[in-house]
């Protein structure tokens, strides 16, 4: 199915006149890969007017599908969960084309060197929807995958746009130096407390069992922390040795990312007051690294 043919999401029994299915439409960018699953998700939110969440890569095919889905409606804003290129590369171009402001965290705008409206915890963004006009996006600061990360909660439907913090399948990368394990776990706990009913991730399918998925992600990260701590306790003193103890053999493309993940966990051990080797240099995610298999995250 082509992204432009993808039907709107469906949901049962939402508490407002406008169901999530009426308000939200998702498009999949044509950038599939081992780290992006079937492609980056761009979300259109609104009925008569729209907000774009994560406009995606600067791909002519993808932008054509975005324009077709907008269908000449006014665009009130272009929202970014974070600065990674697979989510943000087309933001400036679409902002100029539709005359729409870019809305993102202060560090995201700084990283991209873009003008825009700064979003912070608790901000509300009105959503065009049928009914009583109560629909809005609530801004949630969710660092961990990256320091600049935001999530957006659609109210009153309680649908949560998670960016790269939580994906539809697999696990999200938390890579030193930008990713921080302590912040990541705290962000997951914050999202759990919001009690969302559906997750709309930046990669992979929508998740109807939101509570179970958030718990799964938190427990996975805590288990990885336990494994790293156990590897250190048995005498492994280098990042590469700890990586081999935790993951075993990995393809070269995943080994570097796994060592960056190990480094993030070593830094977290130190933050907890537990003796640990120095982390490695890590790796940056400018190319849009979002997802890793369980073997490498």
Secondary structure, 3 states (H helix, E strand, C coil): CCHHHCCCCCCCCCCCCCCHHHHEEEEECCCCECCCECCEEEEEECCCEEEEECCCCCCHHHHHHHHHHHCCCEEEEEECCCCCHHHHCCHHHHHHHHCCCEEECHHHHHHHCCCCEECCCCCEEECCCCCCCCCEEEEEECCCCCCCCEEEEEECCCEEEEECCCCCCCEECCCCCCCCHHHHHHHHHHHHHHCCCEEEECECCCECCHHHHHHHHHHHHHHHHHHHHHHHHCCCCCHHHHHHHHHCCCCHHHHHHHHHHHHHHHHHHHHCCCCCCCCCCCCCCCCCCCEECHHHC
